[in-house]
Amino acid sequence: MNSREAFVVEAVCSRYCSYYKPDREEDTACEGFKFFQRLSSQTPAILAALRPKQSYAFKDCYHHLLYHALCKRCDFLVDGCDFTDPNCTGDPLPCGGYIAADLLLEHSIMHENQLAETLISEQGYIALRDDCVLRHLESPYLYDITNDELYELDQQGFEFLTACNGSRQLAEFPFNKEFLETCLKEGLLVIGPRKDLRHFKLRPSPIPSLRYLELQLTSRCNLKCGHCYLGEPTKRDLPLAAVLSVLEEFEQMQGLRVLFSGGEPLMYAELRALNAVLPRYGVRKVLLTNGTMISRKNHADWCLFDEIQFSLDGLQKGHERIRGAGTFDTVVDGMDAVREKGIPISIATMVHRHNLEEFETLAKWVGDQEVLEWSIDVPCIAGRLLENLDFLPTPEEAAPFLRYATGGSYHGADEPFACGYHLCTVTPEGAVLKCGFFDKPLGSLKDGLETSWKRIRPVSLSNLECASCSHLLDCKGGCRFRAEGLLGKDPVMCALYGVMENT
């Protein structure tokens, strides 16, 4: 053992390491020991700054940063390290080098860049995870496509993440160690070998930002559901070229989530070709289907979507009462086929007169299905429901069942505006609508998605007839189509919050 190694042993191993054996010379050193060897050669005085063990309670404040910097490269990672072994019981401590490095990070004894350069010296290139994107909405954000999570950033964090393009090492630019630890903990950043240079499509979005886009691929449908707001199906398809063009424009507008719907999107003639090119686009791709045409045989039509949402309007009796005989088992088979391919699923349910008594059992059944979310709504009086009003429950009957919903996808806004503030719909004819319920276009794809979107006039909550209601910020005014006029009250939301009609 040379003098430098002996110095590290005395300052780090003997002081902090629970596994140190003073009378035994080891053949293999942990990565923490190697780190302090490098550090002591560059900054000899740093070891003297380490406090005695008795004055330092180990907190593991930078677990993910130190895992990437030390444990991931350590010879003991696979064999001999209880701290990084998920099968180890108890509460094992890490090596002394890890504990001492955590102390350096917590108390900023060294300049952060100097520490980063020594700590992550080899293969220390930093990059956003491939399925994370940066977006410049009303303010800067990071969007985790796979987990459908949106993280608001300050300007410093946004600039740091923009620089994390896979071609630069961590020590090349300033970083905030707490911010870095959070990003590594959430799995938003990776540290490893150099990656291909990544380009982010960044520019300020329109205001309000268009975050959620419904693309109605086709008006064709294989069912005749009694509550369908679209009415009788036609045979219109949105051309694939138009779909790809609008996806490109939506991404340039800093969009987040695309809902591919219909009609029934499985009847879209170009679905397989669309599915094949989905990875090109840095947005979350969600397929909305009635589920009756999903099968193991046609997985090449849907296997690259990030999520598939199935319409399920009750258990067998309630679902088939409104969607047709034999549809329940077909939907369940489709859900199984999608799960087998590892694609997350969600469920959308409409409350109707013939599933009210099933909801308690339905909720338990859905709870066993491992779904991302269960969205629940009440039909709007439009389309085929005008001829089937016996399906429609009263607001008082329907409202309690909205509370069964689980999950968090919400296409509204935190701003003081009514629903649809960040959402619009493109029809198979290429019309751009405020949402799928409204038939008055803002424009068309010939005008351009952004040009059409800028024509929208958001509805302020302060202009609603119920603006004085104490529940307004919770219900956001409910559905503007279902309401009694554009500025009127949504009777279902009023019933949900127990608001009397004369308020």
C-alpha positions in Angstrom: 0.0 0.0 0.0 1.5 3.3 -1.0 1.3 6.5 1.1 -1.7 7.9 -0.9 -3.7 4.7 -0.4 -2.8 4.7 3.3 -4.0 8.3 3.5 -7.4 7.4 2.0 -7.7 4.3 4.2 -7.1 6.4 7.3 -9.3 9.4 6.3 -12.2 7.4 4.7 -12.2 3.7 5.2 -11.3 3.6 8.9 -13.5 6.5 9.7 -16.7 5.8 7.8 -16.8 2.2 6.5 -18.6 -0.5 8.5 -16.8 -3.2 6.4 -13.3 -2.0 7.0 -11.0 -4.6 8.5 -7.7 -3.0 9.7 -5.8 -6.2 9.9 -6.7 -7.5 6.5 -5.3 -6.3 3.1 -8.0 -6.5 0.4 -7.3 -7.4 -3.2 -10.2 -5.4 -4.6 -11.1 -1.8 -3.8 -14.6 -0.3 -3.9 -15.4 2.5 -6.3 -15.7 4.9 -3.4 -12.1 4.2 -2.4 -11.0 4.8 -6.0 -12.9 8.1 -6.1 -11.0 9.4 -3.1 -7.7 8.2 -4.5 -8.4 10.4 -7.6 -9.6 13.2 -5.4 -6.7 13.2 -3.1 -4.2 13.4 -6.0 -6.0 16.5 -7.3 -7.0 18.2 -4.0 -5.0 16.7 -1.1 -6.5 19.0 1.5 -10.0 17.8 0.8 -9.6 14.7 3.0 -8.7 16.9 6.0 -12.1 18.7 5.5 -14.1 15.5 6.2 -15.6 15.5 9.6 -15.2 12.8 12.2 -17.8 10.0 11.9 -19.4 10.7 15.3 -20.4 14.2 14.1 -22.0 13.1 10.9 -25.3 11.2 10.6 -25.5 9.5 7.3 -28.6 10.7 5.4 -28.1 9.3 1.9 -29.2 12.6 0.4 -27.7 11.9 -3.1 -28.5 8.2 -3.5 -29.2 8.3 -7.3 -26.3 10.5 -8.2 -23.9 8.4 -6.2 -25.4 5.2 -7.6 -24.6 6.4 -11.1 -21.2 7.8 -10.2 -19.9 5.0 -7.8 -22.1 1.9 -7.4 -22.9 1.4 -11.0 -19.1 1.1 -11.8 -18.1 -0.7 -8.6 -16.6 -4.2 -8.7 -18.8 -5.1 -5.7 -22.1 -4.2 -7.4 -22.8 -7.8 -8.5 -21.1 -9.7 -5.8 -20.6 -8.5 -2.2 -22.5 -5.2 -1.9 -25.5 -5.6 0.4 -26.3 -1.9 0.0 -27.1 -2.2 -3.7 -28.6 -5.7 -3.4 -32.5 -5.4 -3.6 -32.7 -8.9 -2.1 -30.8 -7.9 1.0 -32.9 -7.7 4.2 -32.4 -5.2 6.9 -30.9 -1.7 6.4 -27.3 -2.2 5.2 -25.0 0.8 5.0 -22.9 1.6 2.0 -19.1 1.7 1.9 -17.1 4.4 3.5 -16.3 6.0 0.2 -20.0 6.4 -0.6 -20.8 7.9 2.9 -17.8 10.4 2.6 -18.9 11.4 -0.9 -22.4 12.0 0.3 -20.9 14.3 3.0 -19.0 16.2 0.3 -22.1 16.7 -1.7 -24.3 17.7 1.2 -22.0 20.4 2.6 -20.5 21.7 -0.7 -17.0 21.3 0.6 -15.8 21.3 -3.1 -16.9 23.4 -6.0 -19.6 21.4 -7.7 -18.0 21.2 -11.1 -14.7 20.1 -9.6 -16.5 17.4 -7.7 -18.5 16.3 -10.7 -15.4 16.1 -12.9 -13.7 13.8 -10.3 -16.9 11.9 -9.3 -18.1 11.1 -12.8 -14.9 11.0 -14.8 -15.4 8.2 -17.3 -18.4 7.5 -19.5 -20.1 10.4 -17.6 -22.2 11.7 -20.5 -25.6 13.0 -19.4 -28.8 12.9 -21.4 -32.5 13.1 -21.0 -34.2 9.7 -21.1 -35.2 9.0 -24.7 -38.9 9.2 -23.9 -38.6 12.6 -22.1 -39.0 15.8 -24.1 -38.6 19.5 -23.3 -41.5 21.8 -24.0 -41.8 25.6 -23.9 -45.4 26.1 -23.0 -46.6 29.1 -21.0 -43.4 28.4 -19.0 -40.7 25.8 -19.5 -41.6 22.1 -18.8 -40.2 18.6 -19.1 -42.7 16.0 -20.3 -42.2 12.3 -19.4 -44.1 10.7 -22.3 -44.2 7.1 -20.9 -45.5 8.1 -17.5 -47.6 11.1 -18.7 -46.0 13.4 -16.2 -45.4 17.1 -16.7 -42.7 18.9 -14.7 -42.6 22.7 -14.5 -39.0 24.1 -14.7 -37.3 27.4 -13.8 -35.1 28.9 -16.5 -31.9 27.6 -15.0 -33.2 24.0 -14.9 -34.6 24.3 -18.4 -31.2 25.5 -19.8 -29.4 22.7 -17.9 -31.7 20.0 -19.4 -31.5 21.5 -22.9 -27.7 21.0 -22.6 -28.2 17.3 -21.6 -28.2 16.1 -25.2 -26.0 13.1 -24.8 -22.9 14.6 -26.2 -21.5 16.5 -23.1 -20.1 15.3 -19.8 -21.7 16.4 -16.6 -18.6 18.3 -15.5 -18.6 20.5 -18.6 -21.4 22.8 -17.4 -22.8 24.1 -14.1 -25.3 22.0 -12.4 -27.4 22.1 -9.2 -26.8 18.9 -7.3 -30.3 18.9 -5.7 -31.9 19.3 -9.0 -29.7 16.7 -10.6 -30.5 14.2 -7.8 -34.3 14.8 -8.3 -34.0 14.2 -12.1 -32.0 11.0 -11.5 -34.5 9.8 -8.8 -37.4 10.4 -11.2 -35.5 8.6 -14.0 -35.6 11.7 -16.2 -31.9 11.7 -16.8 -29.4 9.0 -17.5 -25.6 9.1 -17.1 -23.5 6.7 -19.2 -21.7 6.4 -22.6 -21.8 9.1 -25.2 -25.1 9.2 -27.1 -26.1 10.6 -30.5 -26.6 14.3 -30.4 -30.3 15.0 -29.6 -32.1 18.0 -31.0 -35.1 19.5 -29.2 -37.9 21.2 -31.1 -38.2 24.2 -28.9 -40.0 27.5 -29.5 -42.6 29.3 -27.5 -46.0 27.8 -27.8 -49.1 29.8 -28.7 -51.0 31.1 -25.7 -53.0 29.3 -24.6 -50.8 26.3 -25.4 -52.4 23.5 -27.3 -51.4 20.5 -25.2 -53.9 17.8 -26.1 -55.1 17.0 -29.6 -57.9 14.6 -30.5 -57.4 13.2 -34.1 -60.6 11.6 -35.4 -59.0 9.3 -37.9 -62.2 8.0 -39.4 -66.0 8.4 -39.1 -66.4 4.7 -39.8 -67.6 2.5 -37.0 -68.6 -1.1 -36.5 -71.1 -0.5 -33.7 -74.3 1.5 -33.3 -74.1 2.5 -29.7 -77.3 4.0 -28.3 -75.5 7.0 -26.7 -73.1 7.9 -29.5 -72.9 11.7 -29.8 -71.6 11.5 -33.4 -74.8 9.9 -34.7 -74.8 7.7 -37.8 -71.4 6.8 -39.1 -70.2 7.9 -42.5 -67.2 6.8 -44.6 -64.8 9.7 -44.2 -61.1 9.1 -43.4 -58.5 11.7 -42.6 -55.7 11.1 -45.2 -52.5 9.7 -43.7 -50.5 12.5 -45.2 -52.7 15.0 -43.3 -52.4 13.0 -40.1 -48.6 13.0 -40.3 -48.5 16.7 -41.2 -50.7 17.7 -38.2 -48.6 15.5 -35.9 -45.5 17.4 -37.0 -47.2 20.8 -36.5 -48.6 19.7 -33.2 -45.1 18.8 -32.0 -43.7 22.1 -33.2 -46.4 23.8 -31.2 -45.0 22.1 -28.1 -48.0 19.6 -27.9 -48.0 16.8 -25.4 -50.7 14.2 -26.0 -52.5 12.9 -29.1 -55.8 11.0 -28.7 -56.4 8.9 -31.9 -60.1 8.3 -32.1 -63.0 7.8 -34.6 -65.5 6.5 -35.3 -63.6 3.4 -34.5 -59.9 3.9 -35.3 -59.3 0.2 -35.9 -61.4 0.7 -39.1 -58.9 3.4 -40.4 -57.4 1.9 -43.5 -54.0 3.4 -42.9 -53.7 2.4 -39.2 -50.9 0.0 -39.6 -48.9 2.5 -41.6 -49.6 5.1 -39.0 -48.6 2.8 -36.2 -45.2 2.1 -37.9 -44.2 5.8 -37.9 -45.4 6.7 -34.4 -41.9 6.6 -32.8 -40.9 9.6 -34.9 -43.1 11.9 -32.9 -42.1 13.1 -29.4 -45.7 13.1 -28.0 -47.8 10.6 -26.1 -49.9 8.5 -28.5 -53.2 7.2 -27.1 -55.6 5.0 -29.0 -59.3 5.4 -28.1 -61.2 2.3 -29.2 -64.4 0.5 -28.5 -62.2 -2.6 -28.2 -64.2 -5.0 -30.3 -61.6 -5.1 -33.1 -58.4 -5.4 -31.1 -56.9 -8.8 -31.3 -53.6 -10.6 -31.1 -53.6 -11.1 -34.9 -53.7 -7.4 -35.7 -51.1 -6.2 -33.1 -49.1 -4.7 -35.9 -51.9 -2.1 -36.2 -51.6 -0.9 -32.6 -48.4 -2.1 -30.9 -46.5 1.2 -30.9 -49.1 3.3 -29.1 -48.2 4.5 -25.6 -51.6 3.7 -24.2 -54.9 2.1 -25.4 -58.1 3.3 -23.9 -61.1 0.9 -24.0 -64.7 2.0 -23.8 -66.5 -0.2 -21.3 -69.9 0.9 -20.2 -70.7 -1.6 -17.5 -70.5 -5.3 -16.9 -71.9 -7.6 -19.5 -75.5 -6.7 -19.1 -75.1 -2.9 -18.9 -72.3 -2.7 -21.5 -74.2 -4.8 -24.1 -77.5 -3.0 -23.4 -76.0 0.1 -25.0 -73.3 -1.4 -27.3 -74.7 -4.6 -28.6 -74.7 -8.4 -27.9 -71.4 -10.1 -27.6 -69.4 -6.9 -27.2 -68.4 -7.3 -23.6 -66.3 -10.5 -23.9 -64.7 -9.2 -27.1 -63.6 -6.0 -25.3 -62.2 -8.1 -22.4 -60.2 -10.3 -24.9 -58.9 -7.1 -26.5 -57.7 -5.8 -23.2 -55.9 -9.1 -22.5 -54.2 -8.9 -25.9 -52.9 -5.4 -25.3 -51.7 -6.3 -21.8 -49.8 -9.2 -23.2 -47.8 -6.8 -25.4 -46.9 -4.7 -22.4 -48.9 -1.6 -23.5 -50.7 0.2 -20.6 -54.5 0.3 -20.8 -57.2 2.6 -19.5 -61.0 2.4 -19.4 -63.6 5.0 -20.2 -67.2 4.5 -19.0 -70.4 6.4 -19.6 -73.0 6.4 -16.8 -76.3 5.3 -18.2 -79.6 4.1 -16.9 -78.8 0.4 -17.4 -75.4 0.3 -15.6 -76.3 2.2 -12.4 -76.9 -1.0 -10.4 -73.7 -2.6 -11.7 -71.3 0.2 -10.6 -70.2 -1.2 -7.3 -69.3 -4.5 -8.8 -67.9 -2.8 -11.9 -65.6 -0.7 -9.7 -64.2 -3.9 -8.1 -63.7 -5.5 -11.5 -61.9 -2.5 -12.9 -59.7 -2.4 -9.8 -58.4 -5.8 -10.7 -57.5 -4.8 -14.3 -54.3 -2.9 -13.7 -55.5 0.2 -15.6 -53.7 3.5 -15.7 -57.0 5.3 -15.2 -60.7 4.9 -15.2 -62.5 7.9 -16.6 -66.2 8.3 -16.0 -68.6 10.7 -17.7 -72.3 11.3 -18.4 -73.5 11.3 -22.0 -74.4 14.5 -23.7 -77.7 14.9 -25.5 -76.6 14.7 -29.1 -76.3 12.3 -32.0 -78.0 9.0 -31.5 -78.9 9.7 -27.8 -81.6 12.0 -29.1 -83.4 8.9 -30.2 -82.6 6.9 -27.1 -83.3 9.3 -24.2 -84.2 6.3 -22.0 -80.5 5.7 -21.6 -80.0 9.1 -20.0 -79.9 9.2 -16.2 -80.9 12.4 -14.4 -78.0 14.5 -13.2 -78.9 13.5 -9.6 -78.8 9.8 -10.5 -75.5 10.0 -12.5 -73.4 12.4 -10.5 -72.5 10.1 -7.5 -70.8 7.6 -9.9 -68.3 10.2 -11.2 -66.5 9.8 -7.9 -65.5 6.2 -8.8 -63.1 7.6 -11.4 -59.4 6.9 -10.8 -56.2 8.2 -12.4 -55.3 11.7 -13.3 -55.4 12.6 -17.0 -57.2 15.9 -17.2 -57.5 18.0 -20.3 -58.6 21.2 -18.6 -56.3 23.8 -17.0 -55.1 25.2 -13.8 -55.8 28.6 -15.2 -59.2 30.3 -14.5 -60.8 29.1 -17.7 -63.5 26.5 -18.5 -62.8 23.1 -20.0 -61.0 22.8 -23.3 -58.5 25.5 -22.6 -55.6 23.3 -23.9 -57.6 20.9 -26.1 -59.0 20.8 -29.6 -60.3 18.2 -32.1 -59.6 17.5 -35.8 -62.4 15.7 -37.6 -62.1 13.2 -40.5 -63.0 16.0 -42.8 -60.1 18.1 -41.6 -62.1 20.6 -39.6 -60.5 22.0 -36.4 -63.1 22.1 -33.5 -63.0 23.5 -30.0 -63.7 19.9 -28.9 -65.5 16.9 -30.5 -68.9 17.9 -29.2 -69.0 21.3 -31.0 -69.7 21.3 -34.7 -68.7 24.9 -35.4 -65.1 24.8 -36.8 -62.4 27.2 -35.7 -60.8 26.5 -39.1 -59.4 23.6 -41.0 -56.1 21.8 -41.7 -55.9 23.7 -44.9 -55.6 26.9 -42.8 -53.1 25.1 -40.5 -53.5 23.7 -37.0 -51.9 26.7 -35.4 -53.8 29.3 -37.4 -57.0 27.6 -36.5 -56.1 27.2 -32.8 -55.3 30.9 -32.5 -58.9 31.6 -33.3 -60.2 30.0 -30.1 -61.7 32.3 -27.5 -61.3 30.6 -24.1 -64.3 30.8 -21.8 -63.3 32.6 -18.5 -64.8 31.1 -15.3 -65.6 34.6 -14.2 -68.0 35.0 -17.1 -70.1 31.9 -16.2 -73.6 32.2 -14.7 -72.3 30.2 -11.8 -69.2 32.4 -11.3 -70.1 33.1 -7.6 -70.4 29.4 -6.7 -67.9 28.2 -4.0 -67.3 25.0 -6.0 -66.3 26.7 -9.2 -62.5 26.2 -8.9 -63.1 22.4 -8.3 -65.6 21.7 -11.1 -64.1 24.3 -13.5 -67.7 24.9 -14.8 -68.0 21.3 -16.0 -68.7 20.5 -19.6 -69.5 23.6 -21.8 -71.5 21.5 -24.3 -73.6 19.8 -21.6 -74.2 23.2 -19.9 -77.3 25.2 -20.4 -75.8 27.5 -23.0 -72.1 28.4 -23.4 -72.0 30.3 -20.1 -74.7 28.3 -18.3 -74.5 25.7 -15.6 -73.6 22.1 -16.1 -76.4 20.3 -14.2 -74.3 17.2 -13.7 -71.5 19.2 -11.9 -74.2 21.0 -9.9 -75.6 17.7 -8.8 -72.1 16.3 -8.0 -71.4 19.2 -5.6 -74.9 19.3 -4.2 -75.6 22.8 -5.6 -79.3 23.6 -5.7 -80.7 24.9 -9.0 -81.7 28.2 -7.6 -78.2 29.2 -6.5 
